[in-house]
Amino acid sequence: MKVTIHGRTRHFRTVAFDTKRNAVLLIEQRLLPHEFKIVATRDFRETAAAIRDMIVRGAGAIGATAAYGLAQGAWAFRGNDLANFSAHVWTVYQTLKNARPTAVDPVNAMNDVCAAMRKGKTVEEKKSLALAAAEEFANEDARHCEEIGRHGAKLIRNGMKVLTHCNAGWLAFVDVGSATAPMYAAQAAGKKFHVFCDETRPRSQGATLTAWELAQQRVPHQIIADNAAGHLMQRGEIDLVIVGSDRVLGRTGEVTNKIGTYTKAVLAARHKIPFYVAIPLSTIDWHLKRGFDIPIEERNESEVLGAWGTLKSGKRAYIRVANPSSGARNPGFDVTPSELITGIITPMGIFKPRDLWKQRKKLGYPGG
């Protein structure tokens, strides 16, 4: 997407790779919307830390980051011994995999890189294949999001008011976004609509990231408190819900997404509002058989007990807002049952959640 900074507009990708420095280039999302900055991670451990600490976040974006991080780790290896190289790559793989356990995109992305490396006969060949595969995953992520937009745009009609939760925009992917892709495609087609962005506590990705994206794109929108959605639905002020996902079970259609998504799905079902989930194919988990088996990340309680913001001086600061002696629970994600979901918007079309398994060959099931 294009970003306007100090009156100048240019295109940026959320995740890129600098071959000369063997570095992953990322937008420092924790600084947005107050500051736009590109950072470079110098080795695979820094890349894993960037995923863990949410310098980069979002299913496709951390998938591409993990893919590049695996290639980065491979390129850092010195020597020609294949056994030592394989052991090193395994260490890199596990380090990146453990950075954010709930999302499946990083694992799927790195599996693609590993599959490509197996075709190489020497360490140097494997390194080259790793980087090429990582680049292809990133490019495919962008292509998938464009296709999601093409299929999903038809859901948005003139005058609609659309709710989204968290950030599944281009910042969460290599480009374009998943939940926002239908919105951007509908805007390009000349449709007029309004978007409500859930603030998405505790990290407020809706208020900081989605709202910033929509403002950059000049999409009419308003930020609402997480608890305001039911009120607006009750009064007929929301016509459609589109969210993203960090893991969708191909066997059951269950959806894992940012905490609060399940709540919105329940409210949407109560008020008979269509609820859609937009995903690239890398977000599908074909192996797990039930949502309760999805690892739900428990994040630091400080995220709930306070908030980051920018002072008048421009300095970024953390402010505690909760009672000083209280602790907090902070699950980062929840699981939405398939019966609460109207459809899954994919690059291959829109499917009922329970139809994913029936359409698995079309949707890239690795088992053939």
Long-range contacts (C-beta under 8 A, 24 or more apart in sequence): 1-170, 1-175, 1-176, 1-184, 1-213, 1-216, 1-217, 2-216, 3-36, 3-216, 4-216, 5-36, 12-38, 13-138, 13-142, 13-174, 13-175, 14-56, 14-58, 14-61, 14-64, 14-170, 14-171, 14-172, 14-173, 14-174, 14-175, 15-56, 15-61, 15-64, 15-65, 15-68, 15-138, 15-174, 16-138, 17-68, 17-71, 17-72, 17-131, 17-134, 17-135, 17-138, 19-131, 22-72, 22-75, 22-76, 23-72, 24-50, 24-65, 24-68, 24-69, 24-72, 26-50, 26-55, 26-56, 26-65, 27-56, 27-171, 28-55, 29-54, 29-55, 29-56, 29-57, 29-171, 29-209, 30-54, 30-55, 30-308, 30-316, 31-316, 32-171, 32-208, 32-209, 32-212, 33-208, 33-209, 33-211, 33-212, 33-215, 34-310, 34-314, 34-316, 35-310, 41-69, 41-72, 43-72, 43-73, 43-76, 44-69, 44-70, 44-72, 44-73, 44-76, 44-92, 44-95, 44-96, 45-95, 47-72, 47-96, 48-95, 48-96, 48-98, 48-99, 49-99, 51-96, 51-99, 51-100, 51-106, 52-99, 52-100, 54-203, 57-100, 57-167, 57-172, 57-205, 58-167, 58-168, 58-169, 58-171, 58-172, 58-173, 58-244, 59-103, 59-105, 59-168, 59-172, 59-173, 59-178, 59-244, 59-245, 59-246, 59-247, 59-279, 59-280, 59-282, 59-283, 60-105, 60-141, 60-144, 60-145, 60-172, 60-173, 60-174, 60-178, 60-280, 60-282, 60-283, 61-171, 61-172, 61-173, 61-174, 62-99, 62-100, 62-103, 62-105, 62-106, 63-103, 63-105, 63-106, 63-108, 63-109, 63-137, 63-141, 63-282, 64-109, 64-134, 64-137, 64-138, 64-141, 64-173, 64-174, 65-106, 66-96, 66-97, 66-99, 66-105, 66-106, 66-107, 66-109, 66-110, 67-106, 67-109, 67-110, 67-112, 67-113, 67-133, 67-134, 67-137, 67-138, 68-134, 68-138, 69-96, 70-96, 70-110, 70-113, 70-114, 70-130, 70-134, 71-113, 71-127, 71-130, 71-131, 71-133, 71-134, 74-117, 74-126, 74-127, 74-130, 74-131, 75-127, 75-130, 75-131, 77-123, 77-127, 79-123, 80-122, 80-123, 80-124, 81-123, 82-122, 82-123, 85-123, 85-126, 89-114, 89-117, 100-297, 101-295, 101-297, 102-246, 102-247, 102-256, 102-294, 102-295, 102-296, 102-297, 102-332, 102-333, 103-246, 103-247, 103-283, 104-246, 104-247, 104-282, 104-283, 104-284, 104-285, 105-246, 105-280, 105-282, 105-283, 108-282, 109-134, 109-137, 109-282, 112-136, 112-137, 113-137, 137-282, 138-174, 139-174, 140-280, 140-282, 141-173, 141-174, 141-175, 141-280, 141-282, 142-173, 142-174, 142-175, 142-176, 143-347, 144-280, 144-281, 144-282, 144-346, 144-347, 145-170, 145-173, 145-174, 145-175, 145-176, 145-177, 145-178, 145-181, 145-280, 145-347, 146-176, 146-181, 147-346, 147-347, 147-348, 148-176, 148-178, 148-181, 148-182, 148-278, 148-279, 148-280, 148-345, 148-346, 148-347, 149-176, 149-181, 149-182, 149-184, 149-185, 150-185, 151-182, 151-345, 151-346, 151-347, 151-349, 151-350, 152-181, 152-182, 152-185, 152-242, 152-276, 152-278, 152-345, 152-350, 153-182, 153-185, 153-186, 153-189, 153-191, 155-182, 155-240, 155-242, 155-274, 155-276, 155-345, 155-350, 156-182, 156-183, 156-186, 156-191, 156-193, 156-240, 157-191, 157-193, 157-239, 158-191, 158-192, 158-193, 159-192, 159-193, 160-193, 160-194, 160-239, 160-240, 161-193, 161-194, 161-195, 161-196, 161-232, 161-237, 161-238, 161-239, 161-240, 162-193, 162-194, 162-195, 162-196, 162-238, 162-239, 162-240, 162-241, 162-242, 163-195, 163-196, 163-198, 163-229, 163-232, 163-238, 163-240, 163-241, 163-242, 163-264, 164-195, 164-196, 164-197, 164-198, 164-206, 164-210, 164-241, 164-242, 164-243, 165-198, 165-200, 165-206, 165-241, 165-243, 165-257, 165-258, 165-260, 165-261, 165-264, 166-198, 166-200, 166-205, 166-206, 166-210, 166-243, 166-244, 166-257, 166-258, 166-260, 166-261, 167-200, 167-205, 167-206, 167-209, 167-210, 167-213, 167-244, 168-210, 168-243, 168-244, 168-245, 168-278, 169-209, 169-210, 169-213, 169-214, 170-213, 171-209, 171-213, 172-209, 172-244, 173-280, 177-213, 177-244, 178-244, 178-245, 178-278, 178-279, 178-280, 178-283, 178-345, 179-242, 179-243, 179-244, 179-278, 180-210, 180-213, 180-214, 181-278, 182-242, 182-278, 182-345, 183-214, 183-219, 183-242, 184-217, 184-219, 187-217, 187-219, 192-220, 193-220, 194-220, 194-221, 194-222, 195-219, 195-220, 195-221, 195-222, 196-221, 196-222, 196-223, 196-224, 196-229, 196-232, 196-238, 197-221, 197-222, 197-223, 197-224, 198-224, 198-226, 198-229, 198-260, 198-264, 199-223, 199-224, 199-225, 199-226, 200-226, 200-258, 200-260, 201-226, 201-260, 201-304, 202-303, 202-304, 202-307, 202-330, 203-303, 204-307, 205-258, 226-260, 229-264, 229-267, 230-267, 233-267, 233-268, 233-270, 233-271, 233-273, 234-271, 238-271, 238-273, 239-273, 239-274, 240-273, 240-274, 240-276, 241-265, 241-268, 241-273, 241-274, 241-275, 241-276, 242-276, 242-277, 242-278, 242-345, 243-275, 243-276, 243-277, 243-278, 244-277, 244-278, 244-279, 245-277, 245-278, 245-279, 245-283, 246-283, 246-333, 247-283, 247-285, 247-294, 248-277, 248-279, 248-283, 248-284, 248-285, 248-344, 248-353, 248-356, 249-284, 249-285, 249-288, 249-289, 249-290, 249-291, 249-294, 250-284, 250-285, 250-286, 250-356, 250-357, 250-360, 250-363, 250-365, 251-286, 251-288, 251-289, 251-356, 251-357, 252-289, 252-290, 252-291, 252-338, 252-353, 252-354, 252-357, 253-338, 253-341, 253-344, 253-352, 253-353, 253-354, 253-355, 253-356, 254-290, 254-291, 254-294, 254-335, 254-336, 254-337, 254-338, 254-353, 255-335, 255-336, 255-338, 255-341, 255-344, 255-353, 256-291, 256-294, 256-296, 256-333, 256-334, 256-335, 256-336, 257-333, 257-334, 257-336, 258-332, 258-333, 258-334, 259-331, 259-332, 259-333, 259-334, 260-334, 261-333, 261-334, 261-336, 262-334, 262-335, 262-336, 262-340, 263-334, 265-336, 265-337, 265-340, 265-341, 266-340, 268-340, 269-340, 274-342, 274-343, 275-340, 275-341, 275-342, 276-341, 276-342, 276-343, 276-344, 276-345, 276-350, 277-336, 277-341, 277-343, 277-344, 277-345, 277-353, 278-344, 278-345, 278-346, 279-344, 279-345, 279-346, 280-346, 280-347, 281-346, 281-347, 281-348, 281-363, 281-364, 284-356, 284-363, 284-364, 286-360, 286-365, 286-366, 286-367, 291-335, 291-337, 292-335, 294-333, 294-335, 296-331, 296-332, 296-333, 296-334, 296-335, 297-331, 297-332, 297-333, 298-329, 298-330, 298-331, 298-332, 299-330, 299-331, 299-332, 300-330, 301-327, 301-328, 301-329, 301-330, 303-330, 304-328, 304-329, 304-330
